[in-house]
Amino acid sequence: MKIQAAMEALVAKLREDQHEDGSWQYPFEAGTFTDAYMIILLRTLEKDDEALIEALAERLLSLQEKSGAWKLVKDEHEGNLTTTVECYYALLYSGYLSKNDQRLQKAKHFIVANGGMEQATLLTKFVLLLTGQYKWPSFFPVPIELILLPVAFPFNLFSMSVYGRAHMVPLLIAADHKLQVTTSRSPDLSDLYSQSRNDPFVDWVNGEASRKLHGTIHYLVKKVITGPTNIHQLAISQAKHYMMNGTEKDGTLFSYFTSTMFMVFALLALGHPKHDPLIEKAIEGLKSFQTTVNGRPHIQFTTATIWNTSLISYALQEAKVKPSDEMIQKASSYLVKKQHDTYGDWVVHNPEILPGGWGFSTINTFQPDMDDTTSSLRAITAPAVKNQEIKEAWKRGTLWVTSMQNRDGGWGAFEKNTNSRLLALLPIQESKGILTDPSTPDLTGRAIEFLGNFTHIQKDEKVLKRGIRWLKKNQQKDGSWEGQWGVNYIYGTWAALTALGAAGVSKHDSCVTKAVSWLKSIQHLDGGWGESCLSDRNKGFTTLPASNITQTAWAIDALIAVLDYPEKSIRDGIRYLLAHLDTNSDWTDAYPVGKGLADRIYFHYHSYRHFYPLLALAHYHNKFNQT
């Protein structure tokens, strides 16, 4: 297939898939955990939505390995203990399988043989605690009084990332009440424990660092709040107020599945009945996340509509679809309507700027993120030239982006300067990924690429120079960069190299030549590239058994951005793309290349196989005049 013909086919596919409102709504697949949690949540609330529960159970069963385990990702060697615990629990609670079922027997054997239920990760451990499958410790390291500490203190609620707060606040309420909700249908999972008595959760809550943390928070709160005030009740009231302020119109908390689920448990802890309108609305909001994957329903972690729409519109325009085309006009109108005009938590650390960002999901109205904002701005740059409303939206968004640069020169995901070293040191499993929002190569790279290619900021201006300095400082020894929101080193290196090209860094600069050499060194013999999610677990690049179409597009695009002619590595990559645009396999297009939490949450974007190859082909065609 010729390049021009391939591009035309991809454009036609995207044109066909656009919704009437101008958006693209491809599935945002989250593996198995959201489906498992949805079953557990519905059964806990005694909401017998049998059609949904049975269908979700069937999906979970369809993904079970012959060994009885469930995998986090396909190339995981045997299985994943946490994922298997979640699926086993959900299937048993669904009522459609019993403990005697051979499939669950195999799952149980895998769990016990690999350390037992107590080795599950923290997020799952909380689900087990809240539903009576695990015993609350008499002592909990983080008291709810944390919420009363002023922002000026080195450790406070707003020194966390917004993602951390969205989960921590409802969990603090539930932990304060030692909430456990069981029903007549609750299964008994006590036989999933190992005999080793090695429980990381118990070690964490009983550890010296945890007890010091607990004591320090209480001491500081008493110093700040004096008088006859009931400090404990005030903290509970403040926590509930924070949750209610963070609730979107659809009833979800910050539009995330897990934070909303924990909010439901927090409301139960506060005495709300299971049929309370707040809980009913939250559940309906979660049900609205439903999509279809391989003919079965799947509950998304959230919707990815803004992300899909902005990236697709940008890729189409790079492929020479004109801003006047109805497809682009509808997408631009949709995006402008979704720009935020209200303040979110980000204003705490950045109080002197007006709202102007975009969120990830179509229901997110006040918590923007850097990736979606720069992506949306790219998409509306050309349409803004002849449309005053779009131009004003573009200006507000660009000001917001530049204002969010961290003091270290990089950019984080949601907020400014929320990379507390104290939080990263907390004895909490996954604390760095959950509680902090540091500058990262992918977010910094995408911000610089936007500013360098789509604004009139001069290459030597401070905002770009500081960002480039941060990227150079945080390059890996092998020449790559680590990705935070994509898998992993290929993604981070793509973001960094496209940024360096946009900022005018010489192709002869050592950071560029090292990165180019690294990309070439990991190219597969078939011309493609592929990286495993296990790179996170292994703390270094881990190749996939086969090439992946999205990661190949990233690698090609990175090389195009900094090389002056189409070298063999680029030509081989283009040949791979052209040969595999219509290939459907576990590796080529179905392997998750989006990341939510390292070694824990990965996403498969069903849109990526269409627009990232289009973007790479368009850039190849435009720069090298290849057809």
N, C-alpha and C positions, 0 to 999 in steps of 0.2 A: 504494500500500500504506500502511495506517495504521501508526503507530509501534508500538502494542501488538502488532499482528499480525506486524510485522517482528521484534520482539524474541522473540516466541514461536517464530517459525520458526528464528531463530538459536539459541535455547536448545535446541530439538528437534534441530538439527544437531549441536550440541556433546554433547548427551546420547547421541546415536547413535554418536559418534566416540570416546567415552571407553573406555579399555581396562579390562579386568577388575580390574587392580591399582589403579585409580583415576587413572591418568595419562592424558595426551594426548600422542601421539607423532607429530605432524605432521612432514613433511619439513623439514629445515633446509638449504636449497639453497645451495651455495657456488660457483655458476658452473661453471667448467671446470677450475680448477687442481688440485683434489684428485683428480679423475678422471685427469688427465694424470700427476700425480705417482705415483698408484697403479700405472699401467701401467709407468712407468719403474722404480719400486721393485721390482715383481714380476719384471720382466725382468732387472734387475740382480742379484737374488737367485736367478735362474734357477728361479723358481717358476712353472711353466707352467700357470697356472690359465686355460686357454684360454677357457672359457665367460665368465668375468668380464672378461678382457682384451678379447675381441672385442666384448662388449656395451658396455664403456666406450668403446672406439674408435668404435663406431657412434653413441654419444651425442655424442662430440666432433664427428664428421662432420656430425651433424644440426644442429649449432649454428654451422657455418662459414658465413660470408657469401659472397655471389656473387663478391666481389672476391678471395676466397681467404684473407682475414684472419679472425680471431676478435675479437669485441668484449668489452671488460670489462663494459660496459652498453649497452643497445640504442641510446641516443641519442648514443653516441660517434660522431664524424663518419665516420671511415673504418674504423678498426680499432685494436687495441691491440697494440703490438709484443711486449711481454712475454707476453701471453696467446697470441699467435700462435706465438711461439717454443716455449712449453710444449706446445701442442697439436700442432705440427709434429713436435717431438721424440718425443712419446708415440706418435703415429700411426706414425712411421717405425720406432720401436723395437718397436712391437707386432708388426710383421711382416705386417700385413694390408694395408699399402700400401707402394709403392716410391717412390723419388725421381722416377720417370718418371710417376707418377700426376698427372694434370692438376690435381687439387685441391691436391696438395702443391707442384706447380710454381708455382701462383698464390700460395700461402702464402710460399714462398721469395722470390718476387719482392717481395712486400710487406715482408718482413723486411729484405732488402738495401736496398730503396729508402728505408727509414725508419731507416737508421743501422746496421743489422746486429745480430747476436746480442749484441755487446758492449754494446748500449744497454739490455739487459734489466735489470730491477730486481734488487736484491741477493739476495732470497730465491731467485729463479730462477738467479742467477749461482752460488750455492752448489750447487744441484742439478747444474748443468753442471760445476762443478769436481769434485764428488764422483764423478761418473760418467765422468770422462775426456774431457769435451768442451771443457774450458777448462784452461789451464795454471796450476797454483799459482804464485804469485809466490815468489821466494826469501825474501822478508821478509813477515811478517804482523803487522799493527799491534798486535793484542791477544794477548799471550802467555798461555798457560794458567796461569802463575803468578798471574794476577789473582785466582784463586780463593782464594789464601792470604792476601790482605790482610784485616786485621781490620775488623769492622763499624764501629769507631770512626773509621776513615779516611774522608775525604770522598769517596773514590772506591773502591768495593769491589763485590763481587758482589751484596750485598744493598742497594746503593743503586740497583740496577736494579729494574724491575718484574718480577714473577714470570713474566710472559709473555716478557720479555726473557731472563731467566735460563734458562727452559725451553728456549729455542732456542740461546742463547749457549754454554751449557756443553757440549752435544754437539758443537757446531761448533768450539769451541776444541780439543777432543780430536782431531777429524778434521783440523783445520788444523795441529795440532802434528805429526801424522804425515804431513801432505800426502797424505792418502788419495785414491786414485783407483781406482774399481772398474769394470773393463770386462769384457765377455764376448765370446764369439764372435759374438753377435748385435748388439753395439754398433754403432749407425750412425755415420757420419762427418758431423759437422755443420760441418766447416771451411769449407764453401762458403756458410755463412750469415754469415760475417764481411763487413763492408764494407771498403772500401779506404782509409778515412779515417784509420785507426790512432788514432782518438779513443776511448779506453777509460776510462770513469769508474772502473772497478775498479782499474786500474793506477794511475791518478792518485791514488786514495784511499790505496792501500797505500804508495805512494812519497812521499806528501805529507809536508811538514815536521811538521805537527801529528801525523800518525800515528807518525812516528819518535820524536817527543818523548814521546808517550804510551807507546810500547813501552819506551823507556829509563827513564821515570819509574816504571813498574810494577816493572821489574826492580830498580831502585835501592831502592824502598820494601820489597820483599819481602826483600831481603838485609839491610835494617836490622832487620826484624822477626824473621826466622828466622836464628839463628846456630848455630854448631857444625858438626859433620860431616854433618848431614842432607843427603841428596840432594834438593835443593829441587824439581827438575824432576819427579822420580818421585813425590814427595809430592803435588805439584799434580795429577798425573794420577790418583793414587789418590783424592784428595779429589773430583775431578770425577766419577769413576765412582761414588763413594759418593753424591754428590748425585743423580745420575741414578737410581740404584737406589732411593733413598729417595722419589723423586718418581714412581715407577711405581705405577700403579693396579692393582687386582686383575686387570683384563683385559689387562695387559701394556703398556698405553699410558703415555706420559710426560705427566703432568698432563692426560690425556684429550684432547690436541690431536693432530690429524693431523700437522701439520708438525714439531712437536717430537718426536713418536714416530718419524717418518721419519728425522730427523737422529740420534736416539738409535741407530737401527739402524746407520747409517753409523759412528757413534762406536764401537759394539761391534765392528764389523768392523775398525776401526782398531786396537782393543785386542787383536786376534788371535782374536776369536770367529769360528768358522766360520759359513757361511751357514745351516746347519741347526741352529745352537745353539738350545736351548730358549727362551732369552730372546728371541731374534729370532723364532722361530716363534710365540711367544705374542704378541709385539708385532704381528705381521702378522695374526694371528687377531683381535686387538683392533681393528685398523684395518678389517678386513673386516666386523666387527660394526657399523661405522658405516654400512653400506650401507642405502639406502632406495630407493624407486622414484619417479621423476619422469617424467611423461608416458609411462609404460609401459616406461621404461628404467632400469637400475640407476644409482645415483649414490652416490658415497662422500661422506658428510657430513664437514665439518671436525671435528665432534664431534656428540653428540646434544643436543637442546634440550629435553629432557623436563621438567626442573624449571621452566625458564622458561615453557614452554607451560602446564604444569599449574597453576602458581601464578597466572599472569595470567588464565587461563580461569576458574578457580575464583572469583577475585575479581570478574571481570566478571559472572559468573552471579549472584553474591550481590548485586551492585549492581542487577541486573535482577530482584531480589526472589525469587530462588530461595532457599528457606530453608536455614539451616545444618543443619537436621534432614533435609533431602532426601538420599536415599542417594547421589546424585551428588556432593554436597558432602562428605558424611561420608567417602566413599571417597577423594576427592581430599585431604582433610585428613589422613587416616591415612597416605596415601602420602607426603605432604610431611613430616610429623613423623618418619617413619622415615628420611627422607633428610637430616635436619638433621645437621650435622657434630658429632662429639664427640671428634675428634682435632685436634691442632694442625697448622697448615700454616706456610708461610713468613711469614705475616702476624704471627706471634708475635714475630719478631725486633724489630719496631718497636712492638709493642704487647703487652708480656710480662705485663701484670697483669690480663688478662681471660680468662675461660674460653671455649672454642669455643662457637659458637652460630649460625654462619652456614649458608648454603646455597650450593651450586655451581650451575653452569649445566646440566651434563649429569647423567644418572642414574648415571654411573659415577664422578663426582667425589666423593671422600670426605674430602678434607682441604684443598682450596684454594677457599674460598668467595669470593663476590664481593658487592659492595654491592647491585647491581641485583636479583640473585636472592634475596638475603636480605630486602630490603624488600618485594619482590613476594610472597614466601612468607608473610611476616608479615601483610601485608594479607589474604591468603587465609585465614589461620587465626584472625584476630582475633575474628570472631563465633563460630566454633565453640569458641573457647577459653573462652567464658563459662560453659559447662556441662560442660567436660571438663578435669579437673585436669592430665592428661598434656599436653594441647595448651597449657594455660595456662603450664605450666613451660617448654615449648619456646618459647612466645611471649616470655616474660620473658628467657630466655637470649639469644634472637635480638635483642631490642630493646636489651639492654645491649651486645651486640657492635656494633650499628650506632652507638650514641652514642659508644662508645669509639674508633671508627675515624675520627672527625672529624679532619681535618688541621689543622696549626697555623695555616694561613691561613683556616680557617673552613669550607672546602669538604670534599667527599668525593671520593676516587678510586675506582677499580674494585676493586682487590684488596688493597691494603696501605695503610699509613699513612705519610705523609711520605716518599714515594719519587718525588720530582720533582726529581732532581738537575740543577742547571743545568750541571754539568760534562758529564753524559751527553748532555744536549740539544745541547751544542756539539760533540760528537764528529763527526769527519769520516766518519760512517757514514750511508749513504742510509737514510732513514726512521727515523733514530735516535730522534726525539722520539716517534713513534707506537709503536715497538717497545720501547725501553729505559726509558721513563719512565711513571709512573702518576700524573699530576697530578690535582688537583681539576678537575672538569668541570661545566658547567651541568646536564647531564642527570642525572648521578649525585647531585650536590648537590640538585638540584630534587626528585628522587624520594625522597631521604632526608628532606628537610624535609616534603614532602607526607605521607609516612607518619607522621612524628613529630607533625605538626600535626593530622592528621585521625584518627589511630588510637591515639594515646596520650593520657595525661593531662598531658603536658608543657604548661606555661603558655606563652602566646604571647610573654611577655616574658623567658622563660628564656634563659640565655646561649647554649645550644647552638643555638637557633633564631635568635637575634639575630645571632650570628656567621655563620651560614649565609646569612641574608638579606643581610647586609652583603657577603658574598663574591659573591652573585648580582648585586647592584646594581653592584658594582665591575666585574664581568666581562660586563656587557651590551654588545652591539655598538652603534655609533653610530646605526644605523638603528632600534634598538629590539628587535632579535632577540637570541637566544642561539645559540651554536654547539653542535651535538650531537656527542658522541664516538662513541656506539654506535648511532646511528640517523641517517637522512638527513633533513636535517642541521640547517638553521636552523629548520625547522618543528618537528622533534623536540626540539631544545634549548629552543625557545620554549614548547612545550607543557609540558615538564618544569618550566621556570622559573615560568610563570604559574600552573600548578596548585599549585606550592609557595607562591607569594606569597599565593594565595587561602587556602590551608590555614593559613598563618602569620598571617593577619589583616591583611595589608598592604592599605591602602585602595585601592579601585578608582581613586581620584583621584590616587594617587601617580604621579609622572612616569614611573617605570620601567614601571608597568602601562599607563598611557595610551599610551606610545610603542610598547610591544609590541602592544597591541590595534590601534593604527593600522597598524603594519607588517603584521600578519596580514590585516587587511582589504584592504590595498593589493596583496597578492599573490594574492587570491582570483580564481579563474577565472570567466569569464562564465557557465559552467554551474553555478556554485555551489560547485564543489569546489576542492581545492587539490592541487598537485603540484610536487614539487621533484626535480631531477636529482641523481644522484650526482656529476655534474660540478661541483657547488658546491664540492667539496673542491679540485679542480684549479684552478678559477677564483678560489678564495679569496673567494667571495661568493655570495649566493643566485642560483641558476640554475634557471629554471622548467622543468618538464616540458612536452612538447607537449600533454599531456592531463592530466586530473585523476586522482589515485590515491586509492583508497578508504581505505587506512590513513592516509595523510597528511591526508586530509579529516577523518577521525575525530579525529586529534590536534588539528587546528586548532579544530574545533568544541568539543572537550572543554576546550581552553585558554580559549576565550572564555566558555564556560559557567561556568568556575571563578571568573571575576572580574567578570562582568556580572550586573546585577540583573534584567534582563528579556530575552526572546529577540529581539534585534535582527535586522534583515534579513539580515545576514551569517550569523548562526546558522541562521535559517529556510531560507535558500537552501542552506546546507551540508547541513541535514537532508534537504531535498528531493533533493539529489544522492545522498546515501547511500541513501535509500529507492528511488530509481530504478535504482541500480547494484548492489544487494546480490547479484544473480545474474549480473552481467556478468563475462565472462571475456575479458580482453584483455592485451596486453603491458604496457599502461600502468595499467589499472584495478587489477589485483591481482597480476600476475606480475612487475612491476618491483621490483628489490631495494630495500628501504628500511631494511635492517639493515646496520650497518657494522662491520667488524673492523679495518681499517687503511685510512686515508684514501687514496683514489685507487689502491687496490691490491686490497683484499678487501671485497666486499659480499655480503650474504646476503639470500635471499628466504625469509621465514618463511611457510610455507603456512598457518599458523594465524591470521595477523594479520587476514585478510579476514573472519574469523568473529567474533573477540572484541573487536577494537577498535571496529568499528561498533556492536556490542552495548553496549559501555561508554559510547560517546558518546550513543546513543539512550536508554540507561537514565538517565544524568545529566540529559539534556534533559527526559525524562519526570518524573523525581523532583523537579527544581528548579522547573520551570515548569508542572507538572501538565498536560502536553500528551499527548494520546493519538492 
